[in-house]
């Protein structure tokens, strides 16, 4: 007791030194093991997202293919006539749509990841789980939408009397690289947006610019100078990936392995970097979000 009978002032613990902020140790093996154990939660979150997205809509999952089909029509009506894009004998609607499918998967997942932690804050505070399941669920729901949108591509093959080539065997490998790159960007965006809310607005602008900076409506090899293509592949892995889908599915050519290797390394760097940023920032999600 202090003089006069008053209780002593409470002892205030020192704050952690600023130099250890975001220096959390990350165990890759244990984190992956924990994430695998929570794989059913990813499915649950994906189902919830899809249900809420298409609930009480007249067209339901048809909305998943309306957006890429409308963009394809815009490219066909306006860009094809103005730019006179050489497709090498492939009908332009198919040429454009094959580029739109991987772009749609990436852009939809990234756009959703910007808000996924914030919108799930109440669940985040009630249930313990690996926080990565939330941005991963945006990728899986976007993948389901993309799978639905492929129905339109199959219809175009039939209507325009053009068949895919045997190069479709490369599609799984290209898709793995696409998912790795998308995962890295989604992890990074979802974590940073919690602390800097302006990022969600910037993401929309970047995606609008990225639609035209990526070879969705045109051929990368005909627009990007050959000497600049390696740097382009490193900065935008979507370029070689979209070109790879077209080369293999439409032209029966092997993907350009040099550019694809650069895109793969860049995607792995994004995945590792995004994972590190996410894990080091996740301890403050509950307080900040």
FENMONOR-V879257 format. One record per pair of residues at least 24 apart in sequence whose C-alpha atoms are under 10 Angstrom apart, sorted by the first residue. I is the first residue (numbers start at 1). J is the second residue. D is the distance in Angstrom with one decimal. If there is no record, write none. Layout:
i: (I	I)
j: (J	J)
d: (D	D)
This chain:
i: (21	21	22	22	22	22	22	22	22	22	23	23	23	24	24	24	24	24	24	25	25	25	26	26	26	26	27	28	28	31	31	31	32	32	34	34	35	35	35	35	35	36	36	37	37	38	38	38	38	39	39	39	39	40	41	41	41	41	41	42	42	42	42	42	42	42	42	42	42	43	43	43	43	43	44	45	45	45	45	45	45	45	46	46	46	46	46	46	46	46	46	46	47	47	47	47	48	48	49	49	49	49	49	50	50	50	50	50	50	61	61	61	61	62	62	62	62	62	63	63	63	64	64	64	64	64	64	64	64	64	65	65	65	65	65	65	65	65	65	65	65	66	66	67	67	67	68	68	68	68	68	68	68	68	68	68	68	68	69	69	69	69	69	69	69	69	71	71	71	71	72	72	72	72	72	72	72	73	74	75	75	75	76	79	79	80	80	83	83	84	85	85	85	85	85	86	86	86	87	87	87	87	87	88	88	88	89	89	90	90	90	90	90	91	91	91	91	91	91	92	92	93	93	93	93	93	94	94	94	94	94	94	94	94	94	94	95	95	95	95	95	95	96	96	96	96	96	96	97	97	97	97	97	97	97	97	98	98	98	98	98	98	98	98	98	98	99	99	99	99	99	99	99	99	99	99	99	99	99	99	100	100	100	100	100	100	100	101	101	101	101	101	101	101	101	101	101	102	102	102	102	102	102	102	102	102	102	102	103	103	103	103	103	103	103	103	103	103	103	103	104	104	104	104	104	104	105	105	105	105	105	105	105	105	105	105	105	105	105	106	106	106	106	106	106	106	106	106	106	106	106	106	106	107	107	107	107	107	107	107	107	107	107	107	108	108	108	108	108	108	108	108	109	109	109	109	109	109	109	109	109	109	109	109	109	110	110	110	110	110	110	110	110	110	110	110	110	110	110	110	110	110	111	111	111	111	111	111	111	111	111	112	112	112	112	112	112	112	112	112	113	113	113	113	113	113	113	113	113	113	113	113	113	113	114	114	114	114	114	114	114	114	114	114	114	114	114	114	114	114	114	114	115	115	115	115	115	115	115	115	116	116	116	116	116	116	117	117	117	117	117	117	117	117	118	118	118	118	118	118	118	118	118	119	120	121	121	121	121	121	122	122	123	124	124	124	125	125	125	125	126	130	130	131	131	131	131	131	131	131	132	132	132	132	132	132	132	132	132	133	134	134	134	135	135	135	135	135	135	135	135	135	135	136	136	136	136	136	136	138	138	139	139	139	139	140	143	162	163	163	164	164	164	164	164	164	165	165	165	165	165	165	165	166	166	166	166	166	166	167	167	167	167	167	167	167	167	167	167	167	167	168	168	168	168	168	168	168	168	168	169	169	170	170	170	170	170	170	170	170	171	171	171	171	171	171	173	174	174	174	174	174	174	174	174	174	175	175	175	176	177	177	177	177	177	177	177	177	177	177	177	178	178	178	178	178	178	178	179	179	180	180	180	180	180	180	180	180	181	181	181	181	181	181	181	181	181	181	181	181	181	181	182	182	182	182	182	183	183	183	183	183	183	183	184	184	184	184	184	184	184	184	184	184	184	184	185	185	185	185	185	185	186	186	186	186	186	187	187	187	187	187	187	187	187	187	187	188	188	188	188	188	188	188	188	188	188	188	189	189	189	190	190	190	190	191	191	191	191	191	191	191	191	191	191	192	192	192	192	192	193	194	194	194	194	194	194	194	194	195	195	195	195	195	197	210	210	213	213	214	214	214	214	214	214	215	215	215	215	215	216	216	218	219	219	220	229	230	230	230	230	230	230	231	231	231	232	232	232	233	233	233	233	233	233	233	233	233	234	234	234	234	234	234	234	234	234	235	235	235	235	236	236	236	236	237	237	237	237	237	237	237	238	238	239	240)
j: (280	281	276	277	279	280	281	282	283	284	279	280	281	276	279	280	281	282	283	276	279	280	275	276	279	280	279	275	276	130	132	279	130	132	129	130	129	130	131	132	133	130	133	129	130	129	130	132	133	130	133	136	137	133	129	130	133	134	137	132	133	134	135	136	137	138	139	140	141	133	136	137	140	141	137	133	134	136	137	138	140	141	133	134	136	137	138	139	140	141	142	144	137	140	141	144	137	141	137	138	140	141	142	138	140	141	142	144	145	144	145	148	149	145	148	149	151	152	145	148	149	104	142	144	145	146	147	148	149	150	101	104	145	146	147	148	149	150	151	152	153	149	152	100	104	149	96	97	98	99	100	101	103	104	146	149	150	152	93	96	97	100	101	149	152	153	96	97	100	217	96	97	98	99	100	216	217	97	217	216	217	218	217	217	218	217	218	217	218	218	217	218	219	222	223	218	219	222	218	219	222	246	250	219	250	251	250	251	160	162	246	250	251	156	157	160	161	162	250	217	218	153	156	157	160	217	152	153	154	155	156	157	160	162	246	250	216	217	218	219	246	250	215	216	217	218	219	246	149	150	152	153	156	216	217	246	150	153	216	217	242	243	245	246	249	250	214	215	216	217	218	219	238	239	241	242	243	244	245	246	146	149	211	215	216	217	242	143	145	146	147	149	150	153	216	242	245	143	146	174	175	178	179	216	238	241	242	245	146	178	207	210	211	214	215	216	238	239	241	242	142	143	145	146	149	211	138	139	140	141	142	143	144	145	146	147	178	179	182	138	139	142	143	146	178	179	181	182	183	185	186	207	238	139	142	182	186	203	204	206	207	208	210	211	138	139	141	142	143	145	146	207	135	136	137	138	139	140	141	142	143	182	183	185	186	135	138	139	142	182	183	184	185	186	187	188	189	190	200	203	204	207	138	186	189	190	200	201	203	204	207	137	138	139	141	142	186	189	190	200	137	138	139	183	185	186	187	188	189	190	191	193	200	203	138	185	186	187	188	189	190	191	192	193	194	197	199	200	201	202	203	204	189	190	191	193	194	197	199	200	186	189	190	191	193	194	190	191	193	194	282	285	286	289	190	191	193	194	197	285	286	288	289	289	289	285	286	287	288	289	286	289	286	285	286	289	285	286	287	289	286	279	282	187	191	278	279	282	283	285	183	186	187	190	191	275	278	279	282	187	186	187	190	182	183	184	185	186	187	188	189	190	191	179	182	183	184	186	187	183	186	179	182	183	186	179	179	250	249	250	246	248	249	250	251	252	247	248	249	250	251	252	253	248	249	250	251	252	253	244	245	246	247	248	249	250	251	252	253	254	255	245	246	247	248	249	250	252	253	254	248	249	244	245	247	248	249	253	254	255	241	244	245	246	248	249	241	240	241	242	244	245	248	255	260	264	241	242	245	264	237	238	241	260	261	263	264	265	266	267	268	237	238	241	242	263	264	267	267	271	264	266	267	268	269	270	271	272	236	237	238	263	264	265	266	267	268	269	270	271	272	274	237	238	267	270	271	267	268	270	271	272	274	275	267	268	269	270	271	272	273	274	275	276	277	278	267	270	271	273	274	275	270	271	274	275	278	270	271	272	273	274	275	276	277	278	279	270	271	272	273	274	275	276	277	278	279	281	274	277	278	274	277	278	282	274	275	277	278	279	280	281	282	284	285	274	277	278	281	282	289	281	282	284	285	286	287	288	289	281	284	285	288	289	289	236	238	238	239	238	239	240	241	242	243	239	240	241	242	243	242	243	243	243	246	244	259	258	259	260	261	262	263	259	262	263	259	262	263	258	259	260	261	262	263	264	265	266	259	260	261	262	263	264	265	266	267	262	263	266	267	262	263	266	267	261	262	263	264	265	266	267	263	267	263	264)
d: (8.7	9.3	9.9	8.6	8.9	5.1	6.3	9.3	8.8	9.5	10.0	6.7	9.4	9.5	7.9	5.6	8.7	9.9	8.9	9.6	8.9	7.9	9.6	7.5	7.1	7.8	9.7	9.4	9.4	7.8	9.5	9.3	9.3	9.9	8.4	6.9	8.2	6.0	8.8	7.5	7.3	9.5	9.8	9.5	9.4	7.1	7.3	9.9	7.7	9.9	7.8	10.0	9.9	9.7	8.6	9.7	7.2	9.1	8.8	9.2	5.5	7.3	9.3	7.1	5.4	9.2	10.0	8.1	9.7	9.3	9.8	7.3	8.1	9.1	8.7	8.2	7.4	9.3	6.0	8.6	9.3	8.7	9.7	9.0	8.9	5.2	7.1	8.7	6.4	5.3	9.0	9.0	9.0	9.5	7.7	10.0	9.7	9.4	8.2	8.1	9.9	7.0	9.9	9.8	10.0	6.6	9.2	8.7	8.8	9.5	7.5	7.2	8.9	9.1	7.6	8.0	9.7	10.0	8.6	9.2	8.7	9.6	8.9	8.7	5.1	7.0	8.8	6.3	5.8	9.5	9.4	9.8	7.5	7.6	9.1	6.6	4.1	7.6	7.9	6.9	9.5	7.9	9.1	9.7	8.8	9.0	9.4	7.1	9.9	9.8	6.2	7.2	9.4	7.2	9.3	7.5	9.9	9.2	9.0	9.6	7.4	8.8	9.9	8.4	7.5	9.1	8.8	8.5	8.1	9.5	6.0	5.9	9.6	9.4	7.6	9.6	8.3	9.3	10.0	9.4	6.5	9.5	8.7	7.7	9.1	8.4	9.0	10.0	9.1	9.7	8.4	6.4	8.0	9.1	9.8	8.0	7.9	8.4	8.1	7.6	9.8	10.0	9.9	9.9	9.6	8.5	9.7	9.4	9.8	7.9	9.9	7.2	8.4	9.4	9.4	7.4	9.4	7.9	9.9	9.0	9.6	9.1	7.8	9.8	9.1	9.7	9.7	6.9	9.5	10.0	6.7	7.4	8.6	8.7	9.5	8.7	8.7	7.9	8.4	9.1	7.2	7.9	9.1	6.2	5.3	7.5	9.4	9.4	9.6	9.1	8.8	6.9	9.3	8.1	8.5	9.9	9.1	7.6	8.1	9.6	7.7	9.4	7.1	6.6	8.6	8.8	9.0	7.2	4.6	7.1	8.6	9.4	9.7	9.5	9.1	5.5	7.8	9.7	7.6	7.4	9.6	9.8	8.9	9.3	5.8	8.0	8.5	9.7	9.6	6.2	8.8	7.4	7.6	9.2	9.1	8.9	9.8	9.2	7.8	9.8	8.2	7.6	9.5	9.1	8.2	8.3	6.9	8.7	9.6	9.5	9.7	9.2	7.5	8.4	9.4	7.3	7.6	9.8	9.7	7.9	7.9	9.1	8.8	7.0	9.5	9.4	9.7	7.4	9.2	9.0	5.3	5.9	8.9	7.7	6.0	9.3	9.0	8.9	8.5	10.0	7.8	7.8	8.9	9.8	7.8	8.0	8.6	5.7	9.0	9.1	9.1	9.5	8.8	9.8	8.8	8.6	9.8	9.5	9.2	9.8	6.5	9.2	8.9	8.6	8.0	8.1	9.1	6.1	9.2	9.2	9.6	9.3	8.1	8.7	8.7	5.1	5.0	8.2	7.8	5.6	8.4	7.4	8.7	9.3	7.0	8.6	7.8	8.0	9.4	7.2	8.7	9.8	6.9	5.3	8.9	9.6	7.4	8.4	9.8	7.9	9.2	8.6	8.9	8.5	8.9	9.5	7.8	9.6	6.8	6.9	8.0	9.6	6.1	8.7	9.7	9.0	8.5	9.7	8.7	9.4	8.8	6.1	8.4	9.8	8.9	5.5	7.6	9.1	6.6	5.1	8.9	9.0	9.0	9.9	9.8	10.0	7.5	9.2	9.1	5.6	4.8	8.2	8.4	6.0	8.4	8.9	7.5	5.4	8.9	9.9	7.5	9.4	8.9	6.7	9.5	7.3	8.1	9.1	9.8	7.1	9.7	9.8	6.6	9.4	9.4	9.4	6.4	7.6	8.5	7.0	9.7	7.7	9.3	7.5	8.6	9.7	8.4	6.6	9.7	8.5	9.3	9.3	5.6	8.8	9.2	8.0	6.8	9.5	9.6	6.3	8.7	9.3	9.9	8.4	6.9	9.6	9.1	6.1	9.2	10.0	9.9	9.5	9.5	9.8	9.8	8.7	8.4	7.1	9.6	9.1	9.7	9.7	7.3	9.4	9.7	8.6	7.9	8.4	9.1	9.9	9.7	9.2	8.8	10.0	7.8	9.8	9.7	6.0	6.1	9.4	9.1	6.7	9.2	10.0	9.4	6.9	9.9	7.8	8.0	9.5	8.3	7.9	7.5	7.3	8.1	9.6	9.2	8.9	8.9	8.0	9.8	8.7	5.3	5.6	8.2	8.3	9.5	7.1	5.3	6.0	6.8	5.3	8.9	7.6	7.1	9.0	9.3	6.3	9.2	9.9	8.8	9.4	7.9	4.3	5.2	7.9	7.9	5.1	6.7	7.1	9.1	8.1	9.6	9.5	5.9	5.0	8.6	8.3	10.0	10.0	8.1	8.5	8.5	8.0	9.8	6.6	8.3	10.0	8.0	8.1	9.7	8.5	6.6	9.9	7.7	7.9	10.0	9.4	6.3	8.8	7.3	7.3	9.9	9.0	8.6	9.3	8.2	10.0	9.0	9.5	8.8	9.4	8.0	9.0	9.9	8.0	6.0	9.3	9.7	6.8	8.3	8.1	7.3	7.1	9.3	9.3	8.6	7.8	8.8	9.5	8.5	9.8	6.0	6.6	9.5	8.1	6.1	9.5	9.7	7.5	8.4	8.8	8.1	9.6	7.8	4.3	6.8	8.5	6.2	6.2	9.8	9.7	10.0	9.5	8.1	8.6	8.0	8.9	9.6	8.1	6.1	9.5	7.9	8.6	7.3	7.8	8.0	4.7	3.6	6.8	7.0	4.7	6.6	9.7	9.8	9.5	9.0	6.4	7.1	9.0	6.3	9.2	9.6	9.0	7.6	9.4	9.6	9.2	7.9	9.7	8.9	5.2	6.1	9.0	7.8	5.9	9.1	8.4	8.6	9.9	7.7	4.4	7.1	8.6	6.3	6.1	9.8	9.8	8.1	9.6	8.8	9.4	10.0	7.8	10.0	8.6	9.5	7.2	5.2	8.5	9.1	6.5	7.0	9.8	8.1	9.8	8.2	7.9	8.0	9.8	9.4	9.0	9.3	8.9	6.7	9.6	9.9	6.8	5.8	8.9	8.9	8.3	6.8	7.8	9.8	9.0	9.6	9.7	8.6	6.6	5.5	9.3	9.9	8.2	9.7	5.8	8.7	9.5	6.8	7.3	7.2	8.7	9.4	6.9	8.9	10.0	7.4	8.1	6.0	9.4	9.7	7.0	8.7	9.2	8.6	9.7	9.0	9.5	9.1	9.6	6.1	7.7	9.0	6.2	5.4	9.1	9.9	8.1	8.3	9.5	9.4	5.8	5.6	8.7	8.0	5.6	8.5	9.5	8.3	7.5	9.7	9.9	7.5	8.4	9.1	9.7	7.8	4.4	7.3	9.0	6.8	6.7	7.6	9.3	8.3	9.5)
